């Protein structure tokens, strides 16, 4: 099983690229969705995260309120690192399990959509390569405002809280330019899907 990471900053268009790849038959795992699941009550990260950040991150029903948690961690880089240290091992365990299920069904490749990959300046050992989705910051801010109703200052704060995704360009095996329209992105993902399904991606 060849496992590739699909990454990029918030608002760059990772999810759209993942959707287009899936439509072309590439198995895709959404690390953010898995991250939601491990934080559900009874999930492996729920109790450690509540213990670390307190009951103020819980909603009325007793589940983690993602917006409340985001306001805490995006305002404090140390808090974000603590959250990642608690959740990432559980997320990667679940990714490995689901990728194994794809392999058992005959798939030879899988793409994992995740924002926080390659943060230490290298491709994570579990991955065959990293695919970067890139877009200008001002465009990302406009997309966040349009798609999520996010205020400009909040969008810029969240972007600034993440490491610079462009630093990953040097070791990414492919870069998808999402500074244009959907058709421009689709042309790129169509070609990428063909490559992924054909075999290992050669170095760029």
C-alpha positions in Angstrom: 0.0 0.0 0.0 1.3 3.4 -1.1 0.2 6.1 1.3 0.4 9.7 0.2 -0.3 12.8 2.3 -2.4 15.6 0.9 -1.7 18.8 2.8 -1.8 22.6 2.7 -2.8 25.5 4.8 -6.3 26.2 6.0 -8.4 27.6 3.1 -6.0 26.3 0.4 -8.5 23.8 -0.9 -7.3 20.4 0.4 -10.8 19.1 0.8 -11.8 20.1 -2.7 -8.7 18.4 -4.1 -9.4 15.3 -2.0 -13.0 15.2 -3.3 -11.8 15.5 -6.9 -9.3 12.7 -6.4 -11.9 10.4 -4.8 -14.2 11.1 -7.8 -11.5 9.7 -10.0 -11.3 6.5 -8.0 -8.4 7.2 -5.6 -9.2 6.0 -2.0 -9.1 9.0 0.3 -9.0 9.2 4.1 -9.9 12.5 5.9 -7.7 12.9 8.9 -9.8 15.8 10.2 -12.9 13.6 10.2 -11.0 10.9 12.0 -9.8 13.6 14.4 -13.4 14.4 15.2 -14.1 10.7 15.8 -11.3 10.2 18.3 -12.6 13.2 20.2 -16.1 11.8 20.6 -17.1 10.8 24.1 -15.7 7.4 24.6 -13.1 8.0 21.9 -9.4 7.4 22.7 -8.5 11.1 22.8 -11.6 12.4 24.6 -10.6 12.0 28.2 -7.0 13.2 27.8 -8.0 16.3 25.9 -10.7 17.3 28.4 -8.2 16.7 31.2 -5.7 18.9 29.4 -8.0 21.8 28.5 -10.8 21.7 31.0 -14.6 21.4 30.8 -14.8 24.8 29.1 -14.2 23.1 25.8 -17.4 20.9 26.2 -20.8 21.8 24.7 -24.1 21.4 26.4 -24.4 17.7 25.5 -21.0 16.9 27.0 -19.1 16.4 23.8 -16.1 18.5 22.7 -17.2 21.7 21.1 -14.8 22.1 18.2 -15.2 25.8 18.0 -14.5 26.3 21.7 -11.5 24.1 21.4 -10.3 25.9 18.3 -10.5 29.3 20.1 -8.3 28.0 22.8 -5.6 26.3 20.8 -5.3 28.8 17.9 -4.7 31.6 20.4 -1.8 29.7 22.0 0.9 27.8 20.0 1.8 25.7 23.1 -1.8 24.7 23.5 -2.0 23.7 19.9 1.2 21.5 20.3 -0.3 19.9 23.4 -3.5 19.1 21.5 -1.6 17.6 18.6 0.5 15.5 20.9 -2.7 14.0 22.4 -4.6 13.5 19.2 -2.1 12.7 16.5 -1.0 9.3 17.7 -4.7 8.2 17.9 -5.4 9.6 14.5 -2.4 7.9 12.8 -3.4 4.6 14.4 -6.8 4.8 12.9 -5.4 5.9 9.5 -3.2 2.8 9.5 -6.1 0.6 10.3 -8.4 2.0 7.6 -5.6 2.0 5.0 -5.1 -1.7 5.8 -8.8 -2.2 5.1 -8.4 -0.6 1.7 -5.4 -2.8 1.0 -7.4 -5.9 1.9 -10.0 -4.8 -0.7 -7.3 -4.7 -3.3 -6.3 -1.0 -3.3 -2.6 -0.2 -3.9 -2.7 3.5 -3.1 -4.5 5.7 -0.6 -4.4 9.5 0.0 -4.6 11.0 3.5 -6.0 14.6 3.6 -4.5 16.3 6.6 -3.3 19.9 7.4 -0.5 19.0 9.7 1.9 16.8 7.8 5.6 17.6 7.2 5.6 20.1 10.1 9.2 19.0 11.0 10.5 19.6 7.5 10.3 16.1 6.1 7.8 13.6 4.9 6.4 11.5 7.8 7.9 8.0 7.7 4.5 6.3 7.2 4.0 8.1 3.9 5.4 7.4 0.4 5.3 11.1 -0.3 3.6 14.5 0.3 1.3 16.4 -2.1 0.9 20.1 -1.3 -2.1 22.2 -2.2 -1.0 25.8 -2.5 -2.9 29.1 -2.7 -2.1 32.8 -1.9 -2.9 33.9 1.7 -5.4 36.6 0.6 -7.3 34.1 -1.4 -7.4 31.7 1.5 -8.8 34.4 3.7 -11.6 35.2 1.2 -12.4 31.5 0.9 -12.7 31.1 4.7 -15.0 34.1 4.9 -17.2 32.8 2.1 -17.3 29.1 3.2 -17.3 29.4 6.9 -18.5 32.9 7.6 -15.2 33.6 9.3 -14.1 37.2 10.1 -11.0 38.3 8.3 -9.0 38.8 11.5 -10.0 35.3 12.7 -9.0 33.8 9.4 -5.6 35.5 9.4 -5.0 34.4 13.0 -5.8 30.8 12.1 -3.5 30.9 9.1 -0.7 32.5 11.1 -1.1 29.8 13.8 -0.1 27.1 11.3 3.4 26.7 10.0 4.0 28.1 6.5 2.8 25.5 4.1 5.1 26.8 1.4 8.0 25.4 3.4 6.8 22.0 2.4 7.2 22.7 -1.3 10.9 21.7 -1.2 10.1 18.1 -0.3 6.6 17.6 -1.7 6.4 15.1 -4.6 3.6 17.1 -6.2 2.3 20.7 -5.8 -1.3 21.5 -6.8 -1.7 25.2 -7.6 -5.1 26.2 -6.3 -4.8 29.9 -6.9 -7.2 29.7 -9.9 -10.7 28.4 -10.5 -12.2 24.9 -9.9 -11.5 23.9 -13.5 -7.8 24.7 -13.1 -7.6 22.5 -10.0 -9.6 19.7 -11.6 -7.2 19.5 -14.6 -4.4 19.0 -12.1 -6.2 16.4 -9.9 -7.2 14.4 -13.0 -3.6 14.1 -14.0 -2.5 13.3 -10.4 -5.2 10.6 -10.1 -3.9 8.9 -13.2 -0.4 8.9 -11.8 -1.4 7.7 -8.4 -3.4 4.8 -9.8 -0.7 3.8 -12.2 2.1 3.3 -9.6 4.5 5.2 -7.3 4.9 8.9 -8.0 8.3 9.6 -9.5 10.2 12.5 -7.9 9.2 15.9 -9.4 
